[in-house]
């Protein structure tokens, strides 16, 4: 990362301070942020990330993963894993999505991400996460206090960190799938319904990792 001016660093710290207001309000809790990537694509899994930040360690440029460049996301992903108290990932395949629907699959991925992060935190500190910040959802089957924050990935540093972990993990998976199914261009669009992707589906049909329940337009 290139050297930043003092003014830019101060402005970034001010922005992050505003994104920390929820964390400050609940400072007596062990807070984890949780978010997902991949609810909307036509192919591939839904992935959730869960992160417990160590707020004594600064991570500049935390933000909603969709607002960051690919390079910046990947840099932050490594930094989060190095500096966070704990993190976890949950992955639910396209086959399960087709069986139970995307919302239920998202709940399962988030529960798995939470369980993995909680296990890491417990192993380190012999304590457990007792508050979850969630982007606009209330997760099923988690017996922990939850705070649902609309647009949370842009308003909470904890959810922003989780969104980055989820997004980078899923993008890396789709890049691997691109090697197996290069004709669909998964490395470029991560399975979302771009014009190129839609045209390919109409031309050659779906592959093994497509969500069949999302492809009703092919029958029209």
Secondary structure, DSSP 8 states (H G I E B T S, - for coil): -----HHHHHHHHHHHHHTTHHHHHTTTS-EEEEEEE-SS-SBS-EEEEEEE--TTS--TT---GGGS-HHHHHHHHHHHHHHSSEEEEEEE-HHHHHHH-HHHHHHHHHHHHHHHHHHHHHHHHS----EEEESS---TT--SEEEE-TTHHHH-HHHHHHHHHHHHHHHHHHHHHHHHSGGG-HHHHTT---HHHHHHHHHH---TTB-GGG-GGGG-
